[in-house]
Amino acid sequence: MPCLSTWAQPTALYVAAAVVALATGSVYPVALAAQTPSPSPVQPPIHLPDAASDTGWDASRLLSDSAIAGADTITFVTDTSIRLGDAIAMAMQVSPVAASATATLRIAHANQRVATGEFLPTVGVNSSVLHNGTPSFDATTTAGAVTGTEPNSINGPVGTASALLRPTSAASPSGPFVGPRGQPLGSLQSAAVPSVSGPVVVGSPNYFNAYAQAVAAWDLFTGGRRGADVRYGREQARAAESSRIEQTFAVTAAVKTTFYNVLRAEDLEAVARVEIARAQEDLRAARHRREVGTSTPADVLQFELDLATALQALIQARINRRTNAYELGRLVGINGAADVTREGSYQPTPLALSDSAVVALAVGHAPSLLAARDSSRAAEAALTAARTQYVPTLTLGGSYTWVNTPVVTGSLVPGWAVDLGTSFPIFNGFLREATVERASAAAYAARYAARDAERNARSQAHALLGAIGLTMEEVAIARTSVAVATENYRVVSSRYGVGVATVLDLSVAEQTVATAEQQLVNARYDFQLARANLQTLVGRDV
């Protein structure tokens, strides 16, 4: 008992300490800690700059690509810089549209050669070499022919059917034939062994059958089918060539559009930088006036809003530039962004032709119109070719046959042969009627498509000429607007400095200058795009 009391006292102390720890929460059981998920650490709050307290956060962040990179987007880095002419040449080499048009033209030329080849005779050569024989009993030599058309030692020459079907049961022993080593023979080998006494001769010696034949044929009369096929192939080739020219100018217009959009974004980015500098200057002046007590907090907030608008315009211009640079890289075959090399000021210049001359050129020589007209003529030629199925075809043929065989079977006769024949399907289940109807429907649709293409070319020519004239006027108006808005901003800024004008007057004047500069940039490149579209329509530079 004294020993028990000696151990009981320390144990009671440890148990009491454990109970206290569990009650206070300072110690967790191992099993409970393993099953209970630990709470995730609390993230520190993100500090956003305060525009009212920080005077340099806006320009330092957005005058470079740091704002776009901070937004978790790809930093814009151009891989190369190219000129407009080089971009067009590179796009022609890698464009799938141009490649498809070229492939269509090649197929059309191949079909045209096929149509021309219908006037030429067809020539062919046939040949064959045949070794005739059957296996022998000892499997080391080859016996006579399977066909049985050659003489043998028992019945003489026999036919093929007789050799295979002649009964052998009259003198044959019962049961299957057995070879020299005791193996049973197959049915064909059994039928080839006659049941006669004395020496047995199986078949005749081996031989080769060989023949060669040269054949030529030419259609004497086709009822106009060959001429219609030639016309169809010619018109299809012309339509493919017109489509290739149209697609060439379409690729050129796509490259010019993207090229000019990159330049547009660069100019708009420059305009946004000027607007940012102007807004920052106004904001500094407003803060100074607030410090001296000559302006209100609303003035500072208004200029901060103007600065934020300018920063937004800069971000949008940079995003547009990057997007169009990658698009230009795709068009020219570069796996990345392609920057542009500026050549001149890209100011609007008058067209080399008058409006009436441009309309006449579009109506008479537009690639899309020429392709539609050629397709219509090709459909008419196809209809003519389909109707020739109601006319018989007269064919002249000739051949020469060379035969080397011990026995002439009758199907191959050596020497020359001339054949004159005709082909005329009297009734083929309305296939001719269906072919003619399909060709007629295609010609009907192509005829109206060609007429609509002419009206569309005239309409597009007038629309693009109007767009070119409008953009030229917009450029002139925008230049005047920029000069007026700049002078008005200078006057209002001076009046605001002496306390005559309000903050709204200065803000409106600032926004008017920015809008006028943006309109001037857009009008200048809108003219270039309208001109490129007009060149695509008429198929030449204007």
Secondary structure, 3 states (H helix, E strand, C coil): CHHHHHHHHHHHHHHHHHHHHHHHCCCCCHHHHHHCCCCCCCCCCCCCCCCCCCCCHHHHHHCCCHHHHHCCCCCCCCCEEECHHHHHHHHHHHCHHHHHHHHHHHHHHHHHHHHHHCCCCEEEEEEEEEEECCECCCCCCECCCCCCCCCCCCCCCCCHHHHHHCCCCCCCCCCCCECCCCCECCHHHHHCCCCCCCCCCCCCCCEEEEEEEEEEEEEEECCCHHHHHHHHHHHHHHHHHHHHHHHHHHHHHHHHHHHHHHHHHHHHHHHHHHHHHHHHHHHHHHHHHHHHCCCCHHHHHHHHHHHHHHHHHHHHHHHHHHHHHHHHHHHHCCCCCEEECCCCCCCCCCCCCCHHHHHHHHHHHCHHHHHHHHHHHHHHHHHHHHHHHHCCEEEEEEEEEEEECCCCCCCCCCEEEEEEEEECCCCCCCHHHHHHHHHHHHHHHHHHHHHHHHHHHHHHHHHHHHHHHHHHHHHHHHHHHHHHHHHHHHHHHHHHHCCCCCHHHHHHHHHHHHHHHHHHHHHHHHHHHHHHHHHHHHCCCC
